[in-house]
Amino acid sequence: MSASLAMTHLVPLAKEVDENKVTPGVLGFIVFAVMALAVWRLMKSMNRHMSKVDFKEAPDPAAGSREPVDAGEAKAERG
């Protein structure tokens, strides 16, 4: 009985809303804000993890006693 009573009170409120102007409302804003915060935290975490990565390669043991050369030194030897 209370559900039908609640519906009779909500139906007039729904009729007051202009059907041509639909807005996301507070719930849409909250969902968007939570998603934005989640993306911000993921980007912050990714930057923290990427700063820990060491991009230098280990020397190849099959190459013998040769030292690894970076791109700048390799160009200087060729040119």
N, C-alpha and C positions, 0 to 999 in steps of 0.2 A: 504494500500500500504506500509506503514512504517513497518508493522509486517513482511511482506515477505522480505523486504529489510534487516531488522534486522536478519532474519533467514539465508539469504544468506551470511551475514558477520559472523555469529556464526558457521555455518556448517564447514568451513575450520578449525576453532579453535578446534572443537570437534574431527576432524580427526587427529589432532596433538597429542592427548592424547593416550598413549599406552593402549590398551584394556586389557593387561595382568597385568597392575599395577594400581589398583584402590585404592585410598586413601580417607579417610573421608573429608579431607580438613579443611578449616577454620571453616565452618559451623558445622562440626562434633565436632571440638574442643570446639567451643562456647557452643554447646548443652551439652557436657560432663562437661564443667566447671560450667555451671549454675546448672546442676543436682548435682554436687559435693558440691557446695555452699549451695544448698537447704538442702541436707542431713546433712551438717555440722551445719547449723542453727537449724534444727530439733533436732539433738543430743544435742546441747547446751541448747535448750529450755527444752528438756526432763530432762536433768540433773538438771536444775534450778527448775523444778517442783517436781522432785523426792526428792530434798533436803528439800523441804517444808513439805513433808509427815511425820507425826508422827506415828510410828509403834507400840506405846504402846496401849494396849487395855484398854478400860474403865472397871471399876469393874462391875461385874454382880449384879444388885440389888436383884436378887432372891437368891443369895448366902448368904445373911445375912451380918454379920459384919466381915466376913473373908476378909483379905487383899489379893490382887492378888500377886502371887509368880512368879518370873521368873524361867527359866529352871535350873539355877545354884542352887538356893535355894531349888527347888523341889528335885533335886538329893541328896542334902545334908540331907534332911529330910528322904528320903527313905533309904539311905545307911548308 
